[in-house]
């Protein structure tokens, strides 16, 4: 069965979580690393166990994209190993989570992916088959390295004009205030990439015969962002309505971040001054994400891991 036919025959949703630790958010906002950050491991110590509870309560599998350097911390490896044993997928989010990955040489990119694969397998017993780029920024060289490392799929592109403009505004605003974000912006041509799964060509935002890309979800038409940040800021009622607007799409690829189950009471009040979604309470975030799952499940969607989506589309 061809990719388009396999995709059309689906009615599935995958939920993935990027496990960017707190220092990466400080880097986005141009903040210096905190010398004694009380919540420096909040994503692994607090958010990740909550995601495990959320998955169990909702009876769904997750795909967890881990940064290799973070997995070297023994406590982080243990919690990931436990979640992998419960049936969750562990994906590759590079070794160092360099936001400028797409601007590095192909050997450097290949090393970032290969090292992450090795340490994740060593610490969790699970070798990743899926890749997600830091900051949703890709290049032809990154896709070539993904293929060389034998990955089954990438889920890295976010063809959302609203996210693009918001990111541009944040980077520009920081520069005006004398701060430099480590996050980078790719060219606007990626906004023309397909919304549905496709095999990348050259340039990568066009279809071809390369790596399987599973783009992060945007709505039909306006391409509004359907990700954890927007859903938790909207609240349960509007998040449910946004999920309802996607009903009928063969595959829904919902991407979350660790901070989607953290709030400022997790010793993150200083960061919440810059990271606005941390001002939303954990209770309201949980309710918003739960409403989305409930809406899609009641509409007949099966919840699967991203590696299962890749398998079905590659058969």
N, C-alpha and C positions, 0 to 999 in steps of 0.2 A: 504494500500500500504506500503511495506517495505521501510526502509530508503534508501537503495541503489536504488530501483526503483524510489522513489520520487525524489531523487537527480538527477538521470539520466534524468528525465522528465523536469528539470528546465532549464531556461535560464535567470538567474537573477544575479544582482550585488547589493551588499550592501556596503555602504560607512559609516564607523564609525570614530569617532574622540575621541581620548583620551585627556581629558582636564587636563593634568598635568600642574600645575602652575609653574612659573619660578623658585621657590626655589627647585623644584625637579630636574631641570636640573643642578643647582649649586651642588646639592648633588651627581649627577652622576659623575661630573667632580672633585669631592673632594674639592670643594670650600666652604668656610665658608659662612653662610647666610649673606647677605648684610644688614647692619643696617638700611639704608634708600634707599632701591632699588626703583628708580623712576618708574620702570616697574614691580613691584612685582605682580600686578594683570593684566598683559598684556594679558594673555590668555583669561580671562573673559571680560576685559574692551575693548580690541581691536580685538583679533582674533575671539572670538565667534560671535560678531555681523557680522564680515566679512563672517564667515561660513554661517550665516543666509542669507546674501545677495547672496552668492555663490549658496546656495541651491535654493533660489527663482529664480535666473537667469537661473539655469540649470533645474529647475522644478523637483527636486528630494528630497526624504526624507533622513534624516541622523539619525544615532544612536549615541548619545552623552554619553560617559562614564565619569561620574562625580565622583570626590573624595568627600566623605561626609563632611569632615572638611571644604573644600572650599565652599560647598553649604551653610554653616551656615552664610557666609557673605551675608547680605541682598541683595546687588546689584547683586551678583552672582545668588542667588535664583530667583530674578526677571527676569533676562535674560533667564535663563533656563525655567522658567514657561512660558514665552512668546513663546519660541521656541517649547515647548511641545504643546502649544495651536495651533501651526501651523502644527502639525502632526508629529513632530520629536520624536523619542524614547529617553528616558533618561535611561541609563544603570548604573550599579554599578561598580565602580572602587575602591572599599573598602573605609573605613572611613579615614585612615591616609596615604594610598599609601606607605605602608612599603615594601621596596624592598625585605626584608628577610621574607616575609609572609610565604613562603613554609617551613621555618625552625622553625616556631612557632607551638604551640600546637593547636590541633583541636578546643578546646574551644576559644582560642584567635582568630583563623581564623574566626570561626563562629561569634564572637562578631564584628569583623571588617566588615563582610558582613551585618549582621543584623542591626548594627548601621547606616551604610550607607543607607540601604533600608529605615529605619525609617526617617532619616533627609531629604533624597531626596523626599520622599512622603510628608513630612510636608511642605517643602519649595516650591515644584513644583506641588503638587497634583497628581503626577504620581509615582506609586510604581514600581521600576525596576523588570524586569523578566530576564534580561541578566547580566552576570558577565564577567569582564575582570580583570585578575591579573596584578599587577604592574610588569613591566619588562619581561612579557611573561613567568614567572617562576611559575610552578605548582607542585603539589605533590598529592599523593593519599589522604592525609589528607585534602588538600584544596578542592579537588573534593567532598569528603565526606561532608564537611561543606557547599559547594554550594548546594548539594542535600538536606541537612537538612534545609537550608533556603528557600527551595521551588523554587529555580531559574529554569527557563525553559531551559536555555542553558548557556554554557560558550563559550567565543570566546577569548581564551588566548594563545593557542600554536602557535609558529612561528617556524616550522621545517625547518629552513634555515641555512645551513652550513656557508654561507658567513657572516651572522649576528653573528653567534656563534664565528667565528674566529675574527671578528672585535671587538666584545665585550671583548673577551679574551685579545686582543692586547691592548685595551684602559685601562683595569683594570691593566694589567701588566705594562704598560707605566707609569701610575699614581703612582704605588708603587715604581718604580725606581726613581721617582721624589719626593718621600716622601709624597705623597697625597694618601688618601684612598677613593675610590668610594663607595658610599652606594649601588650601583648596585651589584648584585651577578650573578654568572653563574651556571646554572644547568648542570647536566651530559650530555654528548653527545648522550646518548641513545634516547633522545627526538627527535633527528634528523631523527630517523626512524619512527616517528609517521605518520599517514596518512595525505596526503595533503587535502583530501576531508572530509566533515562532517562525524563524526562517534560517536558512543556511547563508552565511555571509559570503559576499563576493569582495571584489576590490574596486572601489573603496568599500569599506565594511558596512556602510549604511545602505548598500544595495544588495540584492539577492544574488547568490552564486551557488557554489558547491562546497563551501568551506565549513567551518565550525558551526554547530547548531547553536543559535542564539535564542534565548527565551526572554524577550524584553519584559521589563518591569511594567506593571499595569498602568495604563491611562484609559480614560473613558473614550468611547466612540465620539467622533465629531470634534468636540472642543479639545480633546486630549487633556482633560483635567487629571491631576495626580491622584491615584488611588493607592496611597501608601500609608504607613502607620502615622507619620507626622500629621498629614492632613486629616485623617480619620479621627485621631484622638483630639485634635483641636476642634473639629466639628461637633463632637459629642455623639451620644448613642443614636438619637433620632435622625440627625442628618447623615450620619455614617451609614445607617440602615438604608436610607433613601439612595445614597450614592451606590451602595452595593446592589440595590434593586435596579439601578440604571444599567448595570452590567449583565443582568440576567439575559441569557440568550447567547452570550459570548462563549465559544467552545472551551476556552481555557482562560482562567483568571489567575494572574501571577501577583499575589499580594506580598509586598516586601515591607518588613518591619525592621526596627533597630532596637538594640538593647534598651535605649532610653525610653522606648515606648511603654515600658513597665517600671519606670523610675519617676520620682517627682522630687521637688526641692527638699522634702523632708528626709530624703536619703543623703543628708549632709551635702546637698548640691545647691544651696541658696545662692552662693556666689556665681556659679555657672548659670543659674536660672535667670540672672540679669541679662544674659546674652542668648541663652537657649530657651526661647519662650515656651516651648512645649513642656518644659520641666515645671512650669507653673500650673499645669493641669494635674489634678490629683490622681493618684494611682487608681482610686475607686472609679473615677470617670473614664480613665483610659481603659481599664478592664471592661467596663460596661460598653464602651464604643466598639472595641474589638469583638466582644462577645456578640453584640448586635449584628455585626457583619457576618460572623460565622453562622449565626442562627438564620439570617436572611438567605444566605447562599445555600445552606443545607436544606432549608424548607423549599427552596426552588429546585432541588434535585441535584445539586453539585456534590461530587465525590471529592473528598480531601485526600491529596496524595503528596508524596515527596517530589522534588524537582527531578531527581534521578529517574523516577518512574515515568514522569512526563517525557523526559528525553528518550527513555527506552521505547515508549509507545510510538513516539514520532520517528524513531529510527528503525522500526521494524519493517 
